[in-house]
Amino acid sequence: MTEIRIRAATRGDIAFLVDANAAMALETEDKPLDRERLTRGVTSVFADARRGFYRIAEHEGRPVGCLLVTYEWSDWRDGDWWWIQSVYVMPDARRLGVFRAMYAQVEADARATAGVIGLRLYVEWENERAQRTYAALGMTQEHYHMFARPFVALT
């Protein structure tokens, strides 16, 4: 069994987080991100805990994956959903259980945190492998479609 260590990200991980986010956007949506803006965005999470937190997965002493957790208040349930976002696993570490380990840690942390009502994430319709992974972890597909009206372009 491959040992994957999950830890809280620190400011020292900003370069890795920026690289991972840029790689994920290029891989999944063929979108090159403005690295200066992305660096400001990642750094902002460390400047204001209300924005969320990052987790880093390490294998053999090096970072191989990351994710961001953000919050959504639910007035219906009187609690916070934790949204899993910006998930990335380095290509050479895929199929080693990196996401599964990160998810397990986030779920344990969420269950141990008062006021957290559950976990959510979004996935592209075409990403069937990820959808199977999420289902295998006990997540179910919601009945919502996502709509957006961006005010800032990514590039």
C-alpha positions in Angstrom: 0.0 0.0 0.0 1.3 3.4 -1.0 1.5 5.8 1.9 0.0 9.2 1.2 0.3 11.9 3.9 -2.3 14.7 4.0 -1.4 18.0 5.7 -2.6 21.5 5.9 -1.0 23.7 3.2 1.1 26.6 4.3 2.4 29.8 2.6 5.4 27.7 1.6 3.2 25.7 -0.7 1.9 28.6 -2.7 4.2 27.9 -5.7 3.1 24.3 -5.8 -0.6 25.3 -5.5 -0.3 27.8 -8.3 1.4 25.3 -10.5 -1.2 22.6 -9.7 -4.1 25.0 -10.4 -2.6 26.1 -13.7 -2.0 22.5 -14.7 -5.6 21.5 -13.8 -7.1 24.4 -15.7 -5.1 23.5 -18.8 -5.8 19.8 -18.5 -9.5 19.9 -17.8 -10.7 23.0 -19.6 -7.8 23.9 -22.0 -7.6 27.3 -20.2 -4.2 28.9 -19.6 -4.6 31.0 -16.4 -3.0 34.4 -15.7 -0.3 33.3 -13.2 -0.1 36.6 -11.5 -3.8 36.7 -10.8 -3.7 33.0 -9.8 -0.9 33.7 -7.4 -2.9 36.5 -5.8 -5.9 34.2 -5.6 -4.1 31.4 -3.9 -2.3 33.7 -1.5 -5.6 35.3 -0.5 -6.8 32.1 1.0 -3.9 32.3 3.5 -4.7 35.9 4.2 -8.4 35.3 5.2 -9.5 32.0 6.7 -13.1 32.8 5.7 -12.1 32.0 2.2 -11.3 28.4 3.0 -8.2 26.2 3.3 -5.9 24.0 1.2 -4.8 20.5 1.8 -1.6 19.0 0.4 -1.0 15.3 -0.3 2.5 14.0 -0.1 4.1 10.8 -1.3 7.7 9.9 -0.6 8.3 13.4 0.9 7.0 15.5 -2.1 3.7 17.2 -2.8 1.7 15.2 -5.3 -1.8 16.6 -4.9 -3.9 19.3 -3.5 -7.4 20.6 -3.0 -9.2 23.7 -1.7 -12.1 23.7 0.6 -14.5 26.7 0.6 -17.7 27.3 2.5 -21.3 27.8 1.5 -23.9 28.8 4.1 -27.2 26.9 4.0 -30.0 28.7 5.7 -32.2 25.6 5.1 -29.9 23.5 7.1 -28.4 26.1 9.4 -24.9 25.1 8.6 -22.0 25.1 6.1 -21.4 23.0 3.1 -17.7 22.4 2.5 -17.0 22.7 -1.2 -14.1 20.7 -2.5 -12.5 22.6 -5.4 -9.2 23.0 -7.3 -8.4 19.3 -7.0 -5.2 18.3 -8.7 -3.1 15.1 -8.6 0.3 15.1 -10.3 0.2 12.8 -13.4 2.9 10.4 -12.0 0.9 10.0 -8.7 -2.5 9.2 -10.3 -4.1 5.9 -9.4 -2.1 5.7 -6.1 -5.1 6.8 -4.0 -4.1 10.4 -3.6 -7.5 11.9 -4.1 -9.1 9.2 -1.9 -6.7 10.0 0.9 -7.4 13.8 0.6 -11.1 13.2 0.5 -11.0 10.9 3.6 -9.1 13.5 5.6 -11.4 16.3 4.5 -14.5 14.2 5.3 -13.1 13.3 8.8 -12.3 17.0 9.4 -15.8 18.1 8.3 -17.5 15.5 10.5 -15.4 16.7 13.4 -16.3 20.4 12.9 -19.5 21.7 14.4 -21.9 23.2 11.9 -20.6 21.4 8.8 -23.6 19.8 7.1 -21.8 18.0 4.3 -19.4 18.0 1.4 -20.0 19.1 -2.2 -18.0 19.4 -5.4 -18.7 20.0 -9.0 -17.4 17.9 -11.9 -17.5 18.2 -15.6 -20.2 16.2 -17.3 -17.6 14.4 -19.5 -15.3 13.4 -16.6 -16.9 10.0 -16.0 -13.8 8.6 -14.2 -14.0 11.3 -11.6 -17.7 10.8 -11.2 -17.2 7.1 -10.6 -14.6 7.9 -8.0 -16.9 10.3 -6.2 -19.7 7.8 -6.2 -17.4 5.1 -4.8 -16.6 7.5 -1.9 -20.3 7.8 -1.1 -21.2 11.0 -2.8 -24.4 11.2 -4.9 -25.2 13.3 -7.9 -27.3 16.4 -7.0 -30.3 17.4 -9.1 -29.0 20.9 -9.8 -27.4 22.4 -12.8 -24.8 25.1 -12.2 -25.3 28.6 -13.7 -22.8 31.5 -13.6 -22.4 35.0 -14.7 -18.7 35.8 -14.5 -17.5 39.3 -14.1 -13.8 38.6 -14.5 -12.3 36.6 -17.4 -9.7 33.9 -16.6 -7.2 35.1 -19.2 
